[in-house]
Amino acid sequence: MKTNDKTAEKRTAVEYLSFGAKTAKRVTWEAWEFTVVGPHLVEVTNASYGFEKDNHSYTVGVKERDGLAIPAECNCPADIHREEYDCKHKVALSAIGGKTILNAAVAFSPHSAPQGETETVAGKLKADGGKSNTCPHGDPDCDGPGGDRLPCFECYS
């Protein structure tokens, strides 16, 4: 029998997994978050648990098979103790996260991560109501003439 090369190219990571209807339903009903945490590693979080979601976060290993990135193993109890079926975290990564997340995990390099301290927008924001409290004379300890602290001599006079 001849294989169809076009069909082989269209294979997805989901087709490599073994799971039942119950797992498929749970994957579609629940909310998921994905974070690439290292080379070939994705943290899969079941966000349906709300503020307890950190207790429902597991690391899924990703490997390449036939040129396709697929989930290989998970550190959740279901995947560790049940060999015949894949866990919902692996199915969610394949079905919901898809090619983009799986390929990002395979392509991840620890050397491409940001080096040193990174500055966030939240670190730059102040709860000042939008007022500009800077000294027109350049004094870093002065908030300017309308500031909350004692102004510098030039702003005071």
C-alpha positions as CSV (number, residue, x, y, z in Angstrom):
1,M,0.0,0.0,0.0
2,K,1.3,3.4,-1.0
3,T,1.4,6.1,1.7
4,N,0.1,9.6,0.9
5,D,2.9,12.1,1.6
6,K,0.4,15.0,1.8
7,T,-1.5,13.3,4.6
8,A,1.7,12.5,6.4
9,E,2.6,16.2,6.4
10,K,-0.7,17.1,8.0
11,R,-0.3,15.0,11.1
12,T,-0.7,16.8,14.4
13,A,0.7,16.1,17.8
14,V,-2.8,15.0,19.0
15,E,-2.7,12.0,16.7
16,Y,0.3,10.6,18.5
17,L,-1.5,10.6,21.9
18,S,-3.8,8.0,23.4
19,F,-6.7,9.3,25.3
20,G,-10.5,8.8,25.8
21,A,-13.6,10.8,25.3
22,K,-13.7,11.9,29.0
23,T,-10.2,13.4,28.7
24,A,-11.1,15.1,25.4
25,K,-14.1,16.8,27.1
26,R,-12.2,17.9,30.1
27,V,-9.5,19.5,27.9
28,T,-12.1,21.5,26.0
29,W,-14.1,22.6,29.1
30,E,-11.1,23.7,31.2
31,A,-9.0,26.9,30.9
32,W,-5.3,26.3,30.2
33,E,-2.1,28.4,30.5
34,F,1.2,27.4,28.9
35,T,4.7,28.7,29.7
36,V,7.9,27.5,28.1
37,V,10.2,27.0,31.1
38,G,13.2,25.4,29.5
39,P,14.5,23.5,26.5
40,H,11.8,20.9,25.6
41,L,9.8,21.8,28.8
42,V,6.4,23.5,29.0
43,E,4.6,24.3,32.2
44,V,0.9,23.5,31.7
45,T,-1.5,25.1,34.2
46,N,-5.2,24.3,34.7
47,A,-6.4,27.9,35.2
48,S,-10.0,26.6,35.9
49,Y,-9.0,26.3,39.5
50,G,-8.7,30.1,39.9
51,F,-6.6,31.2,42.8
52,E,-5.6,27.5,43.4
53,K,-4.2,27.1,39.9
54,D,-0.6,26.9,41.1
55,N,-1.5,23.6,42.8
56,H,-2.6,22.3,39.3
57,S,0.5,23.1,37.3
58,Y,2.7,20.4,35.8
59,T,5.7,20.3,33.6
60,V,5.4,18.5,30.3
61,G,8.4,17.3,28.4
62,V,8.4,17.7,24.6
63,K,10.3,15.6,22.1
64,E,10.5,15.5,18.3
65,R,9.0,12.5,16.5
66,D,8.9,12.3,12.7
67,G,9.8,16.0,12.5
68,L,6.9,17.0,14.7
69,A,7.1,18.3,18.3
70,I,4.9,16.2,20.6
71,P,4.4,15.9,24.4
72,A,6.4,13.0,25.7
73,E,5.9,12.9,29.5
74,C,4.3,14.8,32.3
75,N,5.0,14.9,36.0
76,C,1.3,14.7,37.1
77,P,0.1,11.7,39.0
78,A,-2.2,10.6,36.2
79,D,0.7,10.3,33.7
80,I,3.0,8.7,36.1
81,H,0.6,6.0,37.2
82,R,-1.3,5.3,34.0
83,E,0.7,4.0,31.2
84,E,-2.1,3.1,28.8
85,Y,-3.5,6.7,28.4
86,D,-1.9,10.1,28.1
87,C,-2.9,12.7,30.7
88,K,-5.1,15.7,30.1
89,H,-2.0,18.1,30.4
90,K,-0.3,16.5,27.4
91,V,-3.6,16.5,25.4
92,A,-4.2,20.1,26.3
93,L,-0.7,21.1,25.2
94,S,-1.2,19.4,21.9
95,A,-4.8,20.5,21.2
96,I,-5.0,23.9,22.8
97,G,-1.4,25.0,22.9
98,G,-0.7,23.5,19.5
99,K,2.2,23.8,17.2
100,T,3.2,27.2,18.3
101,I,3.9,26.3,22.0
102,L,5.4,22.9,21.1
103,N,7.8,24.3,18.6
104,A,8.7,27.2,21.0
105,A,9.7,24.5,23.6
106,V,11.8,22.7,21.1
107,A,13.5,25.9,19.8
108,F,14.0,27.3,23.3
109,S,17.6,28.1,24.2
110,P,18.7,29.1,27.7
111,H,21.2,31.5,26.0
112,S,18.4,33.5,24.3
113,A,16.7,34.3,27.7
114,P,17.1,38.0,28.9
115,Q,20.3,38.5,30.8
116,G,20.5,40.7,33.9
117,E,17.7,42.7,35.4
118,T,14.7,43.6,33.3
119,E,12.7,46.6,33.9
120,T,8.9,46.4,33.7
121,V,6.3,49.1,33.0
122,A,4.9,48.4,36.5
123,G,8.2,49.4,38.0
124,K,8.1,52.7,36.3
125,L,4.5,53.6,37.3
126,K,3.7,55.7,40.3
127,A,0.3,56.2,41.9
128,D,0.5,60.0,41.7
129,G,-2.8,60.6,39.8
130,G,-0.8,61.6,36.6
131,K,0.9,64.6,38.1
132,S,4.4,65.4,37.1
133,N,6.4,65.7,40.3
134,T,9.9,66.4,39.1
135,C,12.2,69.3,39.9
136,P,12.6,71.7,37.1
137,H,16.1,72.3,38.3
138,G,17.1,68.6,38.1
139,D,17.4,67.9,41.9
140,P,16.6,64.1,42.3
141,D,15.5,64.6,45.9
142,C,13.0,67.3,45.0
143,D,9.4,66.7,43.8
144,G,9.1,70.2,42.4
145,P,7.2,73.2,43.7
146,G,3.9,71.3,44.1
147,G,5.4,68.1,45.6
148,D,4.6,66.3,48.8
149,R,8.2,66.7,50.2
150,L,10.2,69.7,51.2
151,P,11.4,71.2,47.8
152,C,14.9,72.3,47.0
153,F,16.0,75.9,47.6
154,E,15.4,77.0,43.9
155,C,11.8,75.5,43.9
156,Y,11.0,77.0,47.4
157,S,11.9,80.6,46.4
